[in-house]
Amino acid sequence: MGVSDDQSKLASIIFSNLLRNHGEGILKASVYPLNPSHASIGDQKCYPSLDSLPEVPELVVVAVPASLAVSVVKDAARAGARAALVITGGFAEAGKKDLEQEMWAAAKKRGMRILGPNTIGLLDTSSGVDSLFLPATKKLETGREVVSLLKPFKGGVVVITQSGHLGEIVSEELAANGVGLRALVGTGNQLDVSVEDIIGYFADDYLTKVIAIYLEGIKNGRRFISAASAAARNKPVIVFKMGKTRAGALAALTHTASLVGDYEVYKAAFREAGVVEAESLQELVDYCVTFSFLHQRPGRRLLISTNAGGVGAVAADEAERDGLDIRSLSRETAKAVRSCLGKASFASTMTLSNPLDLTATVTTESFAKATEKALASPDFDMAVVLPTHQTPAIGADISEQMAESILRTSKPACVCVMGSAELAKMIHEDFLRRGIPSFPTPERAVRALAALSSYPVLRSGSRRPSAVSTSDRARFITGANGPLPPKMIERLLSEYDIPHPRSVLVGPDAGLAKPRGLRFPVACKLVSSDMLHKTEAGGVILEVPDSEGLAIVSRRLRQLATRLRIKFDGVLVQEMSSPGIELLLGSTRDKVFGPTIVLGAGGKYTELVRDYSLAIAPLSIDDARNLISNTKVGQLLSGYRGGPPVRILGLARIISRFSRILIENPSIEQIEVNPLIASEDGITAVDVRAVTRFP
Amino acid sequence: MGVSDDQSKLASIIFSNLLRNHGEGILKASVYPLNPSHASIGDQKCYPSLDSLPEVPELVVVAVPASLAVSVVKDAARAGARAALVITGGFAEAGKKDLEQEMWAAAKKRGMRILGPNTIGLLDTSSGVDSLFLPATKKLETGREVVSLLKPFKGGVVVITQSGHLGEIVSEELAANGVGLRALVGTGNQLDVSVEDIIGYFADDYLTKVIAIYLEGIKNGRRFISAASAAARNKPVIVFKMGKTRAGALAALTHTASLVGDYEVYKAAFREAGVVEAESLQELVDYCVTFSFLHQRPGRRLLISTNAGGVGAVAADEAERDGLDIRSLSRETAKAVRSCLGKASFASTMTLSNPLDLTATVTTESFAKATEKALASPDFDMAVVLPTHQTPAIGADISEQMAESILRTSKPACVCVMGSAELAKMIHEDFLRRGIPSFPTPERAVRALAALSSYPVLRSGSRRPSAVSTSDRARFITGANGPLPPKMIERLLSEYDIPHPRSVLVGPDAGLAKPRGLRFPVACKLVSSDMLHKTEAGGVILEVPDSEGLAIVSRRLRQLATRLRIKFDGVLVQEMSSPGIELLLGSTRDKVFGPTIVLGAGGKYTELVRDYSLAIAPLSIDDARNLISNTKVGQLLSGYRGGPPVRILGLARIISRFSRILIENPSIEQIEVNPLIASEDGITAVDVRAVTRFP
C-alpha cells in the first residue's frame, strides 16, 4: 500500500524488492501494488483498494503515513488478510499510543496479526518476503554509484532486533563474514507480535540454526524465558542486551530492591533461559559466526597454538579470564608434537607447553602438523590458533594447510589473523571460506570459543519458571498498603515453615514485665507502621539481659518514637539467636519478570559488600543450592577460615519455600529477611520486613 | 654483520633496508656490510671484520647465530662502537643466560649500550635506522606477489614493545588508520636497554607525540614509574599490560599478600605514573589513533549525536559504564539545535535529549548542523557522532559535511561508522583523512573519548615514589627470619606513632594474676612463633572479664598450643578496644615495585569482601586520603547508614606513617594490621603481625 513511481519512497522500494524476489522465484506468492491514484506501476496493474484485489491477501505491507495506515490496517482486517506488516512510524514512540491501539483493536477482532508499527520489518530469505527499504547503492558527487548495503544471503541465522538499524548492521557483518541469514525481523513497537512470539516461531523452524537477538527491553519476562529456553534446547540463542547500567533505585523500600539493578534481573533470566549472552554488538556477530561454523559442543580445555609468544600470552590471559582450562600438553602429546617439528635446531630444546609457542622459526607445514597433533590428542576439546604470517618462515598457504589440519581433527577451532596488509585480508577470508571462524584479535577468538563451550552447560541448566498464582495460604493478609505488621509476618513465616525466633509484641499500653514464654537475653525492636529500617534509627536494642533492662529499653524506644515523630505501635521482644553467618534473603517483584529472589551477605554491610546472587522465583531445592553456590557467602557457609559448616540443604529448603511467598501472594510486594542467621545450630529469620500493595 | 647474497637471511634484509634508506636520504649515515667470506654484496664493498672498516661504527647490527654474536659484540666494544643492536635470539629466553652476560660484561667495560638480544630491533622513521627483517611481500601459489606488511610512515607515535610481533601489528594498524610512526622499538631480553630507558629517551624527544607500550613485565618498578610519570607530564603514555589474571598466591603469609595479585600492583603503578591504560591490544591502537588526531584535553561531558536510536543507546550505555557525563541539552542549546532541523514534520515534535537522536528522517546537512550547534554549546566538552549512512536521507558526503562541522567547533569528537559495504569503508577512511578518529563500533568510539578525557586527570595525579632507604628508627629489629615477636611489634608501632591498645605479654612460665596497668575486660592471644593467624585456630579469646577468667583462658591457650603441636611462647593480654569499623592496613614488598600499601575492609570477611585499594609506598597524607576514598569502606568511615563518622585526616596520617615502615626497614617483609579499628573515639591497631626476612 502506497506504491508509486517515485523510487525513493519506502513503499516503492519494498514493492520492487518483492517483485524482484517473485521474478527470481524466491517469493512464491503474488504481489499487488495498491494506490488509488495510479492505474499501473511500471508494467504492473495497480489496484485502488484492498477490495479490488483478485484474491484475499495473506500479508499487507503498510508504508503510508500514520493517519492513513490506521484505515489501511482496518480495511485489511475487514478484507480477511492474515497479517499486516506496518513499517510506518509516528505511533506510540511519538506519543500517539491511541492511534496504534485503534489499529490493534480492529485487527484483534478479525484475528489478524500485526508486526510493527515503526519497524524495518522482515527479510525472510526462505519465503522471499523482504520489506527492507534501505537503498542498495548511493551516488557519489562524482556520479559514481557505490554499494551502500551488503545484501545478506540465504543461511541459518535469524536476527531478531528491537533496533532496525542495528539489526541491519548485524546482517551486513554476517554477510561480510560469509554467514548466511535465515531471517531478519525488526519488532518495532511490538503492538502485537513480540520478541517472545518471534523466538517461539523460529524455535521450531528447522531451517534456523542460530537465533541472535538485539534486546532493549521486553514486556512479559516469564513468556520470554519460556520461549527462549524452549528454543535454546534445540539451537543456540544469543542475546545482546542494551541498557546494562544500574537503575539508581535510591528510594527503594528494602535493601534487596536497592541492591539489584534491572539488568541483573535480565542476566538471571538469560541464565535460566539457557541463552548465550554477548557483551557487545561485536560479540553478537562474533558468536553468530562461531555458532554457524562450528557445530561441536566442546568442553572447556583449550589449546593455544601460535608461532609468536606475545599473542599467545594475550590469548592465555583472556582464556583465564573466561574460565577456560589451559592445561599443559601431556607427555605423550608433547612427544607427538615434537615429532612434527623435524630436525630444526630449535625443535630439540623447545619446551612445549600451553600456549604451544612454536616460535617464529617454525615452517607452515610443521606449524599445521604440530597443531593437528596437539588438538587431536585427548588433552584438548578445542583450539585457538594464532598464526603470524608476517614471519619469513610462514607461506601464504598457511590458511589452506592450517584449515585442513584443523578440520581433520573434527574439533572446533578459531583463528586470529592480525595485520592490515593485503595478505592478512586474504588469509582471513580464506579461513572463513574453509569454515574456520577468523577474528582480528586474540581476545575475540578466545571469547568466541568460551561462548561455544558455555552453551552445553547453559542449555542443560535452562528451566521455565512457573506462572504467578494465588494461594489460599495467606488469605489472612489484609489491611492497608505499606509495611506488614509483625504479627502477620510471624504467621506468614509459620505458613511457609521458615524458622524464626520466638517473640512477643508488647503493645504500647501493656505493662513492662517479662513476656511469657521467652528466655532472656532478648532483643527489643521498636514497632511502627511508619518505619521500615529500624537499625539505622537506633530502634533495635540487642542483648537485653533481664526484666529490669526490658523496662528501661521499652521506655527508651517509646521516647525514640516521640523524637522521630513516628507512631509507637509497641515493642517486639524476641529471643536472641545464637551467633552465626548473617545472610540476606529477599524477594521483590520485578516489573518485567515478576517475583525474584536475592540471597547475599546480610547484616550491616549488605550494600557495601554487594555479594549476592539473583534468580527468578520460584526456586526448587536444586535451584536454591545453585543460588547459594553463586554467592561468595556460600564459601563461608561451607566452613570458611575455620568457621563451622552450615547445613546447605536445610538452607536450600528454606529458600525454596520462601521463594513461593511472592508467587502465591499477589498482595506482597517485597519481603526481606536480614539477617537470616545461619549457624551450626540451624537457620533463623531474625529480622523480617515486608511491604504490601493490594491490587 | 652476517650480510650475504641470500635475500631471505635476516642480516641481508636489514642491510637492504638501511641501504635503501641511505639512498633515499632518510638515513644520514654510512652503511657497511660485514662478512669475512664475501668481497662484495651487490655493488657494495663487503668488509671482513670491524677492524677493516674505514671508520668506527656508531651502531653495529648483529644478526648472526648466538655463539658468533657474542664475539661480534666483543669486537664491536673493542672497536669503540657506541651501541649494538642484537637481533639474534637463543640467549636467556632459551636458558643461555651466561652467553648474554658474557656479551654484557664486554660492552659495559667499554661503555657500549646493547638493545636486545632476541629482538625485532628498531625502526626509527626520523633517523632512518631500520632493523625490521620481516619480508614486505610474499608469493602466492599462483606466483603473484602480495603485500604482507603494511609499512609505517613518518609520524609522532612511538611503539615500545616486549613482543616484536605485537609491536609490528600495532605499527601496521596505525598505518592502516592513517597514523604515522616516530619509532618502533622491540626491547627483547633487556640485557641493557630497558623499557624504562626507552621511555626516558622519547619523553624528551620533541618529535614524539604519543608513547604506546606493550608490556609483559618490568624489572625495576620504581624506575618505570619515574620514567613514565616524567613522560606522561609532556605527552600521553598509553600502556597495555599483558598478564592480568591473578597469581594464585595461596601460600601467602598475610591476608594482604593473598589479596593482591601482581597485576593490581601494576595497575596502582600505572595510576601513579599518570599513564593511560588500555584493556586490550585493540584499545592500545584505538587510543594511539585518538591521541594522535585529537590534541584537546576535554572534560567528561559527552554529547552523543545520532540518526539511529539503537546505536545511540549502546553508546550511552558505554558512556555510563565509563563514568562520562551524558547530561541533557540545555534549553538554549535545544532551541539552537531545533532551528537547524528546518520545517520537516518530525522536527517540531521531536524531543531533544542526549543521546541526540535526530531519527532516520534527518538529512545530511541538518544532521551536521545540529551536531555542530550542540557540540559548540557550553553544555559539552566532546562528542561521539554515530552517523547511519544506510538511511535514504543521508548522502555519501556525510563524512565531508560532518567532519567540517566538527572541526569548526574545535572540540574533540570520534565517530562510529558501521556497515561492511564499500560506502562504509569510504566514509570511514574519509573521516580519518579529515583527522576525525573513526571506529566500527559505538563502544570503541566512546571508550576512546573516555581515555582522552581521563588523561588530564591522570597526568595531574602522577607522582614519583621515593626510593627505598634504611632508617635508624628500627635498628632494634633483630632475630631470625619469621614472625616478628609481639614486643618488637609494639615498639615498632610506637616508633611510627600508630595507636595500639595497651598490652602485656605473659610468658609461658609466669603466673596468672592480672597483668599490671591493664583494665578489664581484656583480650587474650596465644603467642607462638609457629603461628601467624590466630583467629582461625581459636587462639584469640575476647572479652575476658576478670582475673579468674584470665586464669582459665591462659590454661586453655596453653592446651591449644599443645594440641596444635606448636610452641607456646605465652599469652598476649590486651585491653579491649571500643567497637568500630574494622579495617585492614597492610604493607608487602612487591618483587617489581617494592613496598606497597593496602587498605581495605578488615575483620573476618576481609578476603570475602575483597574491598581494598592499593598504592605504592610511601604515601603522603594526601595520597593516603585518596587511598581511603578509593575503597568502599571509605563510605562507612564518613558515616554510613547512621554510623558515626571517623576522622579521615587522623586515619590518613596513620596510613602515611605506616607506609614508611617497609620503606625504612629492609628486614621487614610484610606487616599487617587487621583489624585496625576506627571509631568516633579514634583509631587503634588491634592485631598486628609482621614477618621479617633479614638480608
HADDOCK unambig.tbl for C-alpha pairs under 7 A between the chains (distance, minus, plus):
assign (segid A and resid 134 and name CA) (segid B and resid 390 and name CA) 6.37 0.50 0.50
assign (segid A and resid 134 and name CA) (segid B and resid 391 and name CA) 5.91 0.50 0.50
assign (segid A and resid 134 and name CA) (segid B and resid 392 and name CA) 6.28 0.50 0.50
assign (segid A and resid 135 and name CA) (segid B and resid 392 and name CA) 6.26 0.50 0.50
assign (segid A and resid 138 and name CA) (segid B and resid 396 and name CA) 6.56 0.50 0.50
assign (segid A and resid 139 and name CA) (segid B and resid 396 and name CA) 6.72 0.50 0.50
assign (segid A and resid 140 and name CA) (segid B and resid 396 and name CA) 5.75 0.50 0.50
assign (segid A and resid 146 and name CA) (segid B and resid 422 and name CA) 6.60 0.50 0.50
assign (segid A and resid 146 and name CA) (segid B and resid 423 and name CA) 6.03 0.50 0.50
assign (segid A and resid 147 and name CA) (segid B and resid 421 and name CA) 6.02 0.50 0.50
assign (segid A and resid 147 and name CA) (segid B and resid 422 and name CA) 5.60 0.50 0.50
assign (segid A and resid 147 and name CA) (segid B and resid 423 and name CA) 5.98 0.50 0.50
assign (segid A and resid 148 and name CA) (segid B and resid 390 and name CA) 6.37 0.50 0.50
assign (segid A and resid 148 and name CA) (segid B and resid 421 and name CA) 5.44 0.50 0.50
assign (segid A and resid 148 and name CA) (segid B and resid 422 and name CA) 6.28 0.50 0.50
assign (segid A and resid 148 and name CA) (segid B and resid 423 and name CA) 4.92 0.50 0.50
assign (segid A and resid 148 and name CA) (segid B and resid 424 and name CA) 6.81 0.50 0.50
assign (segid A and resid 149 and name CA) (segid B and resid 390 and name CA) 6.81 0.50 0.50
assign (segid A and resid 149 and name CA) (segid B and resid 421 and name CA) 5.33 0.50 0.50
assign (segid A and resid 150 and name CA) (segid B and resid 420 and name CA) 6.35 0.50 0.50
assign (segid A and resid 150 and name CA) (segid B and resid 421 and name CA) 5.05 0.50 0.50
assign (segid A and resid 163 and name CA) (segid B and resid 310 and name CA) 5.16 0.50 0.50
assign (segid A and resid 165 and name CA) (segid B and resid 308 and name CA) 6.61 0.50 0.50
assign (segid A and resid 166 and name CA) (segid B and resid 310 and name CA) 6.40 0.50 0.50
assign (segid A and resid 166 and name CA) (segid B and resid 311 and name CA) 6.69 0.50 0.50
assign (segid A and resid 169 and name CA) (segid B and resid 418 and name CA) 6.67 0.50 0.50
assign (segid A and resid 169 and name CA) (segid B and resid 419 and name CA) 5.50 0.50 0.50
assign (segid A and resid 172 and name CA) (segid B and resid 419 and name CA) 6.16 0.50 0.50
assign (segid A and resid 172 and name CA) (segid B and resid 420 and name CA) 5.84 0.50 0.50
assign (segid A and resid 173 and name CA) (segid B and resid 419 and name CA) 6.74 0.50 0.50
assign (segid A and resid 173 and name CA) (segid B and resid 420 and name CA) 5.94 0.50 0.50
assign (segid A and resid 176 and name CA) (segid B and resid 420 and name CA) 6.25 0.50 0.50
assign (segid A and resid 242 and name CA) (segid B and resid 314 and name CA) 6.02 0.50 0.50
assign (segid A and resid 243 and name CA) (segid B and resid 317 and name CA) 5.68 0.50 0.50
assign (segid A and resid 244 and name CA) (segid B and resid 317 and name CA) 6.42 0.50 0.50
assign (segid A and resid 245 and name CA) (segid B and resid 317 and name CA) 6.29 0.50 0.50
assign (segid A and resid 245 and name CA) (segid B and resid 320 and name CA) 6.68 0.50 0.50
assign (segid A and resid 245 and name CA) (segid B and resid 321 and name CA) 6.56 0.50 0.50
assign (segid A and resid 308 and name CA) (segid B and resid 165 and name CA) 6.61 0.50 0.50
assign (segid A and resid 310 and name CA) (segid B and resid 163 and name CA) 5.15 0.50 0.50
assign (segid A and resid 310 and name CA) (segid B and resid 166 and name CA) 6.40 0.50 0.50
assign (segid A and resid 311 and name CA) (segid B and resid 166 and name CA) 6.69 0.50 0.50
assign (segid A and resid 314 and name CA) (segid B and resid 242 and name CA) 6.02 0.50 0.50
assign (segid A and resid 317 and name CA) (segid B and resid 243 and name CA) 5.68 0.50 0.50
assign (segid A and resid 317 and name CA) (segid B and resid 244 and name CA) 6.43 0.50 0.50
assign (segid A and resid 317 and name CA) (segid B and resid 245 and name CA) 6.29 0.50 0.50
assign (segid A and resid 320 and name CA) (segid B and resid 245 and name CA) 6.69 0.50 0.50
assign (segid A and resid 321 and name CA) (segid B and resid 245 and name CA) 6.57 0.50 0.50
assign (segid A and resid 390 and name CA) (segid B and resid 134 and name CA) 6.34 0.50 0.50
assign (segid A and resid 390 and name CA) (segid B and resid 148 and name CA) 6.40 0.50 0.50
assign (segid A and resid 390 and name CA) (segid B and resid 149 and name CA) 6.82 0.50 0.50
assign (segid A and resid 391 and name CA) (segid B and resid 134 and name CA) 5.90 0.50 0.50
assign (segid A and resid 392 and name CA) (segid B and resid 134 and name CA) 6.27 0.50 0.50
assign (segid A and resid 392 and name CA) (segid B and resid 135 and name CA) 6.25 0.50 0.50
assign (segid A and resid 396 and name CA) (segid B and resid 138 and name CA) 6.57 0.50 0.50
assign (segid A and resid 396 and name CA) (segid B and resid 139 and name CA) 6.73 0.50 0.50
assign (segid A and resid 396 and name CA) (segid B and resid 140 and name CA) 5.75 0.50 0.50
assign (segid A and resid 418 and name CA) (segid B and resid 169 and name CA) 6.65 0.50 0.50
assign (segid A and resid 419 and name CA) (segid B and resid 169 and name CA) 5.47 0.50 0.50
assign (segid A and resid 419 and name CA) (segid B and resid 172 and name CA) 6.14 0.50 0.50
assign (segid A and resid 419 and name CA) (segid B and resid 173 and name CA) 6.71 0.50 0.50
assign (segid A and resid 420 and name CA) (segid B and resid 150 and name CA) 6.35 0.50 0.50
assign (segid A and resid 420 and name CA) (segid B and resid 172 and name CA) 5.84 0.50 0.50
assign (segid A and resid 420 and name CA) (segid B and resid 173 and name CA) 5.92 0.50 0.50
assign (segid A and resid 420 and name CA) (segid B and resid 176 and name CA) 6.24 0.50 0.50
assign (segid A and resid 421 and name CA) (segid B and resid 147 and name CA) 6.05 0.50 0.50
assign (segid A and resid 421 and name CA) (segid B and resid 148 and name CA) 5.46 0.50 0.50
assign (segid A and resid 421 and name CA) (segid B and resid 149 and name CA) 5.34 0.50 0.50
assign (segid A and resid 421 and name CA) (segid B and resid 150 and name CA) 5.03 0.50 0.50
assign (segid A and resid 422 and name CA) (segid B and resid 146 and name CA) 6.62 0.50 0.50
assign (segid A and resid 422 and name CA) (segid B and resid 147 and name CA) 5.61 0.50 0.50
assign (segid A and resid 422 and name CA) (segid B and resid 148 and name CA) 6.28 0.50 0.50
assign (segid A and resid 423 and name CA) (segid B and resid 146 and name CA) 6.05 0.50 0.50
assign (segid A and resid 423 and name CA) (segid B and resid 147 and name CA) 5.99 0.50 0.50
assign (segid A and resid 423 and name CA) (segid B and resid 148 and name CA) 4.91 0.50 0.50
assign (segid A and resid 424 and name CA) (segid B and resid 148 and name CA) 6.81 0.50 0.50
assign (segid A and resid 536 and name CA) (segid B and resid 641 and name CA) 5.81 0.50 0.50
assign (segid A and resid 536 and name CA) (segid B and resid 642 and name CA) 5.06 0.50 0.50
assign (segid A and resid 608 and name CA) (segid B and resid 632 and name CA) 6.45 0.50 0.50
assign (segid A and resid 609 and name CA) (segid B and resid 609 and name CA) 5.70 0.50 0.50
assign (segid A and resid 632 and name CA) (segid B and resid 608 and name CA) 6.43 0.50 0.50
assign (segid A and resid 641 and name CA) (segid B and resid 536 and name CA) 5.70 0.50 0.50
assign (segid A and resid 642 and name CA) (segid B and resid 536 and name CA) 4.93 0.50 0.50
assign (segid A and resid 642 and name CA) (segid B and resid 537 and name CA) 6.88 0.50 0.50
